[in-house]
């Protein structure tokens, strides 16, 4: 019985939870891209704009961390 549930969980249940963002390829952000800095406690018109200054890739080659420069500081 345990073997059945283990197989069902691994083979069937996880397929039902496919992540949409993992099924489609999206281009990675790159140096010079403009981004919006989302702030939960501010209305959208007060959100800051920033520019990606540097990108850091993971072992899989995809961008995992970026250095974002805004008018007064740099965020990482």
Number of C-alpha atoms within 10 A of each C-alpha: 5 7 8 9 11 11 11 12 12 11 11 12 11 10 10 8 8 10 9 7 8 8 8 8 7 8 8 11 17 15 13 13 11 16 15 13 16 13 11 8 8 9 9 12 6 11 14 13 14 20 20 20 18 15 17 12 12 9 7 7 9 13 15 13 13 18 16 23 19 18 9 6 8 13 13 11
